[in-house]
Amino acid sequence: MTVAINAACFLTALAVMEWVAWITHKYVMHGFLWSLHASHHQPRTGRFERNDWFAVFFAMPSIALIYLGTNGHPAGLWAGLGVAAYGLVYFVFHDVIVHRRIDTGFTPRSRYMRRIVHAHRLHHAVSEKHGAVSFGFVYAPPIPVLRAEMKVLETAAASGG
């Protein structure tokens, strides 16, 4: 395989993972596996939370692709590394920068970083299974859009819809 094809496999997997994470967060974590994810919307009582099992779940496809890639399917290696790279980006953005599970003293200063942190805080403004906004991890819509979406969801909930 050429360097360009390897890079394309890596970058495609990295980019697709934000979409996969968004869908999984909205429909799995805030759906049938809320029993695991709910811990993430409550104050943490120890170093770990039940939601951390998702890191194990998300590592499995990466491990499988890397295994395939080292056993006769080279594109799998680069796709698996792309998935793993997304996991690293997610960990740094979500666990280190947003939730400060590791204190680095970093303060988001760029508009992009402030928007990501603010969007995630809006997501956590709702501690229930339904009614949250902003399910992405490295992309978030503009804050006014998220606030408008929250208002619509609050109105629908108040009217029983």
Beta strands, then each sheet from edge to edge (+ up, - down):
end
